[in-house]
Amino acid sequence: MAFARNVDFVGYDDLAGHSGFKLAMQEVNGRFYLYVAALWEPGLSIVDVTEPHHPRYVRWLDGPAGTWTLQVQVADGRMIMNMEPIPPGWGSPSPDFEEGISVWDVNDPEDPRLLGKWSSGATGTHRNYYAGGQYVHVATTLPGYAGHLYAVVDISDPAVPKLVGRWWWPGQATEQGEQYSAAEAAKITSGRPAAGMHTPSIALHGGPYIDGDRAYCAWMRAGFVLLDVSVPTEPQLISALPAYPPLGSSIAVHTAVPLPDRKLVVINSEALNERCQEPVNFAGIVDVSNESDPVLVSLFPTPTPPEGYGARSFCSKGGRFGPHNQHQPQHQDCLQPIGDYIYLTYFNAGLQIFDISDPYTPRIAGYYIPDDPTSRRGPLPTDLVTQSEDVLVDRRGFAYISDKNAGVTILRFRPDR
């Protein structure tokens, strides 16, 4: 039985048996299309959600063999998919894979057309940002660097994308002779690091969120990083705010989403080790009114099981428990702007919605904890429990959540104030 507070179930699409992971959306001629990147196999699903109570599965689009294409962005009639090798334990690894990004024409929302590809020359990109226009802002590997860094790819000619700018955390440029300090090197190996990480713990993880001439970056155990990208070819560091130690998994800062009108940034870690076997994960609010001195001003309350739930704690339930993805509108008219509510997936605690009208005292305003899946679409988690992965909210107020071992659930939040 699903458990909910102030959130109504609206609909569900099984994605024809494919898994659900990252979500993107576009509105074309009054119709809403959801693009759902898969986790356990290369490719994505397209779903028409114009009628949220009755979603229509449109089609499956294959990705390159042996390649993770689990991140997707859609804007301006174009779709950007990441490409990177599938790590062991996460699908079907292969010595043959593609890496970088692929650029698609989705002006026909049901029939994407490949326009071009960009190769990093290394192991590709993970989470990226595209809000339309000339530039894709990527978390990419590059030859000579340890882990993912920030880069700008010009797709004005989508058939021949070009790398035009980059910024990295000092120590990542290994072929230039850079080394981490002893304290920073310890961040990679200390604090119960997650096994099988596809990148070191000092690297850009969450897609850099661009607002104006600023890039809000989640640099894992290096922390929240704010960059000046007024000249995209020459990004410049403004400031950084570490969270680990003591907070956060190996991905101690996973996402950083700005609320520029309020001079705030909502950051969160990503829970990695099952049953909470890592430093405490968190979500919180950073005050950037003084950009050179960002300050963590509050932490979100930790969700607890509702009365009658079948586990005494989410840590004991199995699987991962903790924050993962926030709703990110990314300047898209089809998506709901962020106001006083933060939608955040919490793995086995489902979708949690936080009221940040008072940024110093965030509170839980609603939640939806789905039923556990009854069959597997992939090998994780160890215990077959719900693992809500991503969330997207359209301009009509419908929220979409994905799961490792299920399709997409459609919800509607009804605030009690």
C-alpha positions in Angstrom: 0.0 0.0 0.0 1.3 3.5 -0.9 1.5 6.0 1.9 0.8 9.7 1.2 0.2 13.0 2.8 -1.2 15.9 0.8 -0.3 14.1 -2.4 -2.8 12.4 -4.7 -2.1 9.5 -7.0 -3.1 10.5 -10.6 -1.7 7.9 -13.0 1.0 5.4 -13.8 2.8 4.2 -17.0 4.8 1.0 -16.9 7.1 2.1 -19.7 6.6 -1.2 -21.5 8.7 -2.9 -18.9 11.7 -0.5 -19.2 13.1 1.1 -16.1 12.7 4.8 -15.3 15.5 7.2 -14.4 16.1 10.8 -15.5 13.2 12.8 -16.8 12.7 15.7 -19.3 9.7 17.3 -20.9 8.5 19.5 -23.7 5.2 20.9 -24.7 4.4 20.9 -28.4 1.1 22.2 -29.8 -0.6 21.9 -26.4 0.6 18.4 -25.8 3.0 17.3 -23.0 5.7 14.8 -23.8 7.8 13.1 -21.1 11.2 11.7 -22.0 12.3 8.9 -19.6 15.9 7.8 -19.7 16.4 4.2 -18.7 18.9 2.9 -16.1 19.5 -0.7 -16.9 19.7 -0.5 -20.7 20.7 2.1 -23.3 17.8 4.2 -24.5 14.7 6.0 -23.4 10.9 6.0 -23.4 8.6 8.7 -24.8 5.3 9.1 -23.0 2.4 11.5 -24.0 1.2 12.8 -20.6 -1.3 15.4 -22.0 -3.9 13.5 -20.1 -2.1 12.6 -16.8 -4.8 10.2 -15.7 -4.3 8.3 -18.9 -0.7 8.5 -20.1 0.0 7.1 -23.6 3.2 5.2 -24.1 4.6 6.4 -27.5 7.8 4.5 -28.2 11.2 3.2 -27.1 14.3 4.8 -28.6 17.4 2.6 -28.6 20.7 3.9 -27.3 24.2 2.7 -28.4 25.1 -0.8 -27.1 27.2 -0.9 -23.9 26.4 2.7 -23.2 24.7 4.5 -20.3 22.3 7.0 -21.7 20.6 7.6 -18.4 20.5 11.4 -18.5 18.4 13.5 -20.9 17.6 17.2 -21.4 15.0 18.7 -23.8 14.8 22.3 -24.7 14.4 24.4 -27.9 13.3 21.4 -29.9 16.5 19.6 -29.2 17.3 16.7 -26.9 20.7 16.1 -25.3 21.5 12.5 -24.2 24.6 11.6 -22.2 26.9 8.7 -23.2 29.3 6.9 -21.0 30.3 3.2 -20.5 28.0 1.1 -18.3 29.8 0.4 -15.0 30.0 -3.2 -13.7 26.8 -4.0 -11.8 24.7 -1.5 -13.5 23.4 -3.2 -16.6 25.4 -4.9 -19.4 28.9 -3.5 -19.6 30.7 -3.9 -22.9 34.1 -3.2 -24.3 32.3 -1.4 -27.1 30.5 1.8 -26.0 30.1 5.4 -27.1 30.9 8.4 -24.9 30.2 12.1 -24.8 26.7 13.5 -25.8 24.3 13.0 -28.7 22.2 15.9 -30.0 18.7 15.2 -31.4 16.0 17.1 -33.2 12.7 16.6 -31.3 10.5 19.1 -33.1 8.5 16.0 -34.0 8.2 15.0 -30.3 7.4 11.4 -31.1 10.2 10.8 -33.6 13.6 12.1 -32.5 16.2 12.6 -35.3 19.9 12.3 -34.6 21.8 15.5 -35.5 25.3 14.9 -34.2 27.6 13.6 -31.5 30.4 15.0 -29.4 33.1 12.8 -27.9 35.0 13.7 -24.8 38.0 11.5 -25.8 37.7 9.8 -22.4 34.7 8.1 -20.7 32.1 10.6 -21.7 29.6 12.8 -19.7 27.3 12.0 -16.8 24.8 14.7 -15.8 24.5 17.7 -18.1 22.4 20.9 -18.5 20.7 22.3 -21.6 18.1 25.1 -21.5 18.2 25.9 -25.2 20.5 27.9 -27.4 24.1 27.5 -28.3 25.7 25.8 -25.3 25.4 22.5 -23.5 27.0 22.6 -20.0 28.4 19.2 -19.2 29.9 17.2 -16.4 32.5 15.4 -18.5 35.7 13.4 -18.3 38.6 14.7 -20.5 42.0 13.2 -21.3 44.5 14.2 -18.6 42.0 14.8 -15.8 40.8 12.8 -12.8 37.0 12.5 -12.7 34.4 14.8 -14.2 34.9 18.5 -14.6 32.8 21.4 -16.0 32.9 22.0 -19.7 31.0 24.0 -22.3 30.1 22.4 -25.6 29.0 24.6 -28.5 26.2 22.9 -30.5 25.4 25.9 -32.9 26.4 23.4 -35.6 24.9 20.2 -34.0 26.6 18.0 -36.6 30.0 19.1 -35.3 29.8 20.1 -31.6 32.9 21.7 -30.2 34.4 22.0 -26.7 34.9 25.7 -26.0 35.4 26.1 -22.2 36.4 24.1 -19.1 37.0 24.5 -15.4 38.3 21.9 -12.9 38.9 21.6 -9.2 42.6 22.1 -8.5 44.2 18.7 -8.4 42.1 17.1 -11.1 44.5 18.1 -13.9 46.8 15.1 -13.3 48.7 15.3 -16.6 49.6 18.9 -15.8 51.3 17.7 -12.6 48.5 18.8 -10.2 48.0 16.9 -6.9 45.5 17.1 -4.2 46.5 18.2 -0.7 46.6 15.5 1.9 43.3 16.7 3.4 41.6 16.6 0.0 43.0 13.3 -1.0 41.6 11.8 2.2 38.1 12.9 1.2 38.3 10.3 -1.6 39.2 7.4 0.6 37.6 8.2 4.0 34.1 8.2 5.4 32.9 4.8 4.2 33.3 5.6 0.5 30.8 3.9 -1.9 32.2 0.9 -3.8 32.4 0.9 -7.5 32.2 4.6 -8.0 32.5 5.6 -11.7 34.4 8.8 -10.8 36.6 10.0 -7.8 34.8 11.8 -5.0 36.2 15.1 -6.0 34.5 15.7 -9.3 31.5 17.5 -10.8 28.4 15.3 -10.4 25.1 17.0 -10.8 24.6 18.9 -14.0 25.8 22.5 -13.6 22.7 24.6 -13.2 23.0 27.8 -15.2 21.3 31.0 -14.3 22.4 34.2 -16.1 26.2 34.3 -16.0 26.5 31.9 -13.0 27.0 28.2 -12.9 25.9 26.4 -9.7 27.9 23.2 -9.4 27.8 20.1 -7.2 31.4 19.0 -6.9 30.8 16.0 -4.6 33.2 16.0 -1.7 34.8 19.3 -2.8 31.4 20.9 -2.1 29.1 23.5 -3.7 31.0 25.5 -6.3 29.9 28.8 -7.8 31.4 29.8 -11.1 31.3 33.0 -13.2 30.5 31.9 -16.7 29.9 35.4 -18.2 32.6 34.4 -20.7 31.7 30.7 -21.4 35.1 30.0 -22.8 36.8 31.1 -19.6 34.8 30.0 -16.5 36.1 31.6 -13.2 35.8 30.4 -9.6 33.8 32.7 -7.3 33.5 30.6 -4.2 33.1 27.1 -2.8 31.4 25.6 0.3 32.4 22.1 1.4 29.9 19.8 3.2 32.2 16.8 3.8 33.4 16.2 6.4 31.1 15.6 8.2 28.0 15.5 5.9 27.3 13.3 2.9 28.2 10.2 1.0 30.9 10.0 -1.6 28.6 12.3 -3.5 28.4 14.8 -0.6 27.0 17.5 -2.9 24.9 16.0 -5.7 22.7 18.9 -6.8 22.7 22.6 -6.5 19.6 24.5 -7.6 19.5 28.3 -7.3 16.6 30.4 -6.3 18.1 33.6 -7.7 15.3 36.0 -6.6 15.9 34.9 -3.0 19.7 34.6 -3.3 19.4 31.1 -2.1 20.6 27.7 -3.4 19.1 24.4 -2.4 21.8 21.7 -2.2 21.6 18.0 -1.4 23.8 14.9 -1.2 23.0 11.5 -2.8 22.5 8.5 -0.6 24.7 5.7 -2.0 25.3 2.9 0.5 22.3 0.8 1.4 20.9 0.9 4.9 22.6 4.3 5.7 26.1 2.9 5.9 27.8 6.2 5.3 28.0 9.7 6.7 24.6 11.2 7.2 23.0 12.5 4.0 21.3 15.9 3.9 19.5 18.6 2.0 19.9 22.2 3.0 19.7 25.8 2.0 22.7 28.0 1.2 22.6 31.8 1.4 24.6 33.3 -1.5 23.6 37.0 -0.9 27.4 37.4 -0.5 28.6 35.3 -3.4 32.2 35.2 -2.1 31.0 33.8 1.3 28.2 31.2 0.8 26.7 30.2 4.1 24.6 27.0 5.0 21.6 28.4 6.8 19.4 25.4 7.4 19.0 21.6 6.9 15.8 19.9 5.8 14.2 17.6 8.4 14.8 13.9 8.0 11.7 12.0 6.8 10.4 9.3 9.1 8.0 6.4 8.4 4.3 7.3 8.8 2.1 5.6 11.3 1.3 2.1 10.2 4.3 1.8 7.9 5.9 -1.6 7.7 9.4 -0.6 8.8 10.5 1.2 12.0 12.9 3.3 10.1 13.8 4.0 6.4 17.4 2.9 7.2 16.3 -0.5 8.3 13.9 -0.9 5.4 16.6 -1.8 2.9 17.9 -0.1 -0.2 19.1 3.4 -0.2 17.5 6.1 2.1 18.3 9.7 1.5 18.0 12.5 -1.0 18.7 12.1 -4.7 17.1 14.5 -7.3 15.3 17.8 -7.0 12.8 19.1 -9.5 14.7 21.4 -11.8 12.7 23.8 -14.0 15.8 24.9 -15.9 14.0 27.9 -17.5 11.5 25.7 -19.4 8.0 27.1 -19.8 6.4 23.7 -19.6 7.8 23.1 -16.1 6.7 24.6 -12.8 9.0 27.3 -11.5 10.3 26.8 -7.9 8.4 28.8 -5.3 8.0 27.8 -1.7 8.1 24.0 -2.3 11.0 21.8 -3.1 10.2 18.4 -4.6 13.0 15.9 -3.7 13.2 12.1 -4.3 14.3 10.2 -1.3 14.9 6.7 -2.6 13.0 4.3 -0.3 11.1 7.2 1.3 9.6 8.1 -2.1 8.9 11.7 -3.0 9.2 14.2 -0.2 8.0 17.8 -0.6 9.5 20.5 1.6 8.0 24.0 2.5 10.9 26.5 2.4 8.7 29.7 2.8 10.9 30.3 5.9 14.3 29.2 4.6 15.6 29.0 8.1 13.0 26.4 9.1 12.2 24.0 6.3 9.4 21.6 7.0 7.9 18.5 5.3 4.7 19.6 3.6 3.8 16.3 1.9 5.0 13.0 0.7 4.2 10.0 -1.5 5.8 6.6 -0.7 5.0 4.2 -3.5 4.3 0.5 -3.1 7.5 -1.6 -3.3 8.0 -3.2 -6.8 7.0 -6.9 -7.1 9.5 -7.8 -9.9 13.0 -6.7 -10.8 14.1 -4.7 -13.9 17.7 -4.5 -12.6 19.9 -6.0 -10.0 19.7 -3.2 -7.4 18.7 -2.5 -4.7 19.7 -5.7 -2.8 16.3 -5.8 -1.1 13.5 -5.2 -3.7 12.1 -1.9 -2.3 11.0 1.3 -3.9 13.8 3.6 -5.0 12.3 6.8 -6.3 14.9 8.3 -8.5 13.9 11.5 -10.3 11.1 14.1 -10.1 9.7 16.6 -12.6 6.8 18.9 -12.1 5.0 20.4 -15.1 3.4 23.9 -15.3 0.0 22.4 -14.6 1.2 21.0 -11.2 1.5 17.3 -12.1 4.6 15.6 -10.6 6.3 12.6 -12.2 8.6 10.3 -10.3 10.6 7.4 -11.7 11.9 4.2 -10.1 14.8 1.7 -10.7 12.4 -1.2 -10.9 9.2 0.4 -12.1 7.7 2.9 -14.5 6.6 6.5 -14.0 4.1 7.5 -11.3 2.1 10.7 -11.8 1.0 12.7 -8.7 -0.5 16.0 -7.6 0.5 17.9 -4.5 -2.3 19.6 -2.4 -0.6 22.0 0.1 -2.4 22.3 3.4 -1.8 26.0 3.8 
